[in-house]
Amino acid sequence: MKKTIIVLACTAFLACNKNGNEEQKSNAVVWAETAETTMPMTKDSLWSQEDWDKTYKLDKPQIFNSITKAVRSGKLKACSFINHDIDYTLPEFDAILSRWDSTYMTDNPKIPGTKMNVPIRIDTSPDDISQIRFEEKIVFDTLTNTLSKKVTSALILAFKLDETGQVVGQKPLFCVKFPDANAAAEKK
C-alpha cells in the first residue's frame, strides 16, 4: 500500500511539473528572432561628457580584453563579419589585431632631406573600438511580463582612418559568436 501511494505521489508530482513546464513555454512570445542593437563606444561630439557618463557606463578595456582573451583561449569563436559560418583561426585573429604597415614614411638619417619607408607594427587597442553591434533574440514572457534578450553574436567595429589619420568612418574588425549561437547553428 505504501509503495502504491509513493508511486501515485511521484506520478502526480511529475505530471504537475510537466504541465507547469508546458504552460511556461507557451507564455514565451518571440518578438524578434534576430534583432540588432548598437552600442556606441566613443562619445559623440554633440554629447557633453557629463551626459555621456550618465548614459553610458562602459569599460572599453574590460570589454575588449575579455573578448580577445576568450577568443585566444578557445572559449569564444571569432568569425567573419560578412559570413558568420566562417570561423577565424587563431593566427588569422591575431593578424586582425596586430599588423605591419610598410607605407609609413620617415626621414632618412643617412641622407638628410629624403624620406624612406619604415615598416611599423600597428596593434589594435581598446581605444580603437568605436562601436559594438549585438545580434540578439528577444522574447517576451506574458505570464511575468518580462522581456529577455539573448545575444548570439557581437560585431566589433573600429574607426577607419585616412592617410592623415582623420576618421572617415567605421570598419568591421571581427565578429564573435557566443556559445548558444554555435549550438543553434550545429542543430540546423
Disulfide bonds with the S-S distance in Angstrom:
none
